[in-house]
Amino acid sequence: MATDPEPGERTSTARLHDGTQIEVVTVGRGPHVLLLVRPRPHDPDAATAMRQWGADPDAGATLVHGLADTRTVVAADYEGHRLASPAPDTLTPDAVAADLLAVADAAGAERFVCYGYSWLALAALQLAVRTDRLTGLVMGGFPPVGGPYAEMLAVTRAAHAMAVAQSDAAAPDGPEVEPGDWSAVRVQTGSGQTRQFVTLYEALQDVDDAAASARLDVPRACFAGELDVIEYGPDWGGVRVAIGEALARYRDELQAAGWAVELLPGLDHLTAAHGDVVLPLLRRRLPVAAA
């Protein structure tokens, strides 16, 4: 929904690789940090549904305004944009990196820290290995090494197959899905939306994330909830996406390579992304990363 800028906010527009345009919000003063978050509120119904699943609909705004006292915060809802304006055949890692640089350019951020969560952390990593403009990198909810690329390809292919079968229509009526029951979730997106993530993960199947991580020479941090694991049923490829376990498995390797690693006790994929969790973590890491 349209929302007027808050006091002190500046807005601009970035043109992305496919010609679509995305709103960029900038607020604060100091070193630049690019947050791949939604800076605007969700509508009340969406916010209620997110809370029922354990997500924080206000996380983006919490981070944007919680860091603006010491940073020039640049925020863009890249995920929301790609759901509204899919790039089914062109959402490659190169295109994602180009899009994020376009966002930074629109805000006048020549050098910046980048933060993303879940697949947006993956996007931030792909940006980091393609540019020398980063002063730091923070990844949440996706491990820099040992990422579930094969598992996510299986999940996205299953989602795309279901979307095609539904002919881009809304999912048929069925029993209510209990919050947290990922295996019972019905696809609510069109085939263009799902296809773009198949394109992305297909392009990442041969990625050597350990080598990519080793090439980075900027301050970097990663975090995940220790309970971050999603078990997908047969309809979704029957895979297990275990982010927390991967981060624990590679923690020593990552720390030896220069990463600050935080495994958050008692949190899962959604709760580890809450604003009140991520904000203090970023505050701990950004002064070093932006120095």
Protein Blocks (a to p, Z undefined) as FASTA:
>chain_A
ZZdddehiacdddddfkopacddddededjdddddddfbdcdfklmmmmmmnopafklmm
mmmmmmmmmpccddddfklmmmmmccfklmcfklmmmmmmmmmmmnopabccdddehjlm
mmmmmmmmmcckbgbdcdehiafehpakklmmmmmmmmmmmmmmnnopacdddddddehi
lmlpccfbdfklmmmmmmmmmmmmmpcfklmmmmpccdcdddddfklccdddfknoopac
dfklmmmmmmmmmmmnopacdddehiafklmmpmklmmmmmmmmmmmmmZZ
